[in-house]
Amino acid sequence: MGKNEINDIVSMIPKFLLWKNIWTLYDKEADVLYVEFKKPSSADETEMTDDDIIIRYENGEIIGLTVLNAGKRNYV
C-alpha cells in the first residue's frame, strides 16, 4: 500500500465515524463489496440505485450497502 492509498483511507475517516461499527467483505470472484453498519441485521426493504448499489434498510434506517462490480468502478 502506497502513501496515496493511505491518504485516501485517512480522508474517509470522518465518514466512518458516523457509525459505531462497520464490517466489510469483498467477494473478489463475484466482484461484490458488502458493507454492514449493523450486525445482526435483517433488511425489511432494499433499494437499487442507478449505479448498481443496493441499499438495505431496517425500520427506515440504512443498515448496509452492496456494491456490485466494485472492482471495475472508476473511483475518483
N, C-alpha and C positions, 0 to 999 in steps of 0.2 A: 504494500500500500504506500502510495506516494504522498507527499505533502499536500498536493491539491485535493486528493481524496479525503484526507484528514480535515482539511479546511471546509470541504463540502459538508462533511458529517457534523462538524462543530457548528456550522451555520444553521443546522436544523434543530439544534438542542432546544431553543425556545419553543418550538412546536411540540417536541417530545414532552416537555414539562407540563403540557396541558393535561396529560393523563398520568395516573399513578404508576401504571404498568403498561408495557407494550410488548407483545410477543410477535415474532415474525417467523415465517417459514417460507423458504424459496424452493419450489419443486423445479429443478433445472430441466428435467425431461419434459415436463408439461409447460415450462416457461410461465409459471404462475407464482405470484408473490401473495402470501396471505398475511394480513396484518390484523391482529386482535387487540382490542382495547379493554376487553373484559373476559375473564375466564372464571367459571364455565359460562358459556354464552349460548343462547338459544334464540336465534333470529326469528322474529314473527313477521318481518317484512323485509324485502330486498328491492333495490333499485339499480338498474343497469344504466350507466352514463353513456353518452355518445362515444367516449373514448375507451370503451371496454373495461370499465372499472365497476365492480359490483359493490354497492354499499349495503351493509347489513345493519338492520335496526332491531332493537328490542325495546318495546314500550316507548317508541318515538325517539330513542337515543341511539346514536351511531355506536355500534359495538365492534365493527370490523370492516375491512376492505379486502376485496380480492382483485388483484391487478393482473388481468390477462395479458399475455405477450410482454411480460415485464422486461425481459432482457433485450427485446427488439425495439424498445421505445427510445426516442431521441430526447434525452434529458438535457435541459439547459440550466 
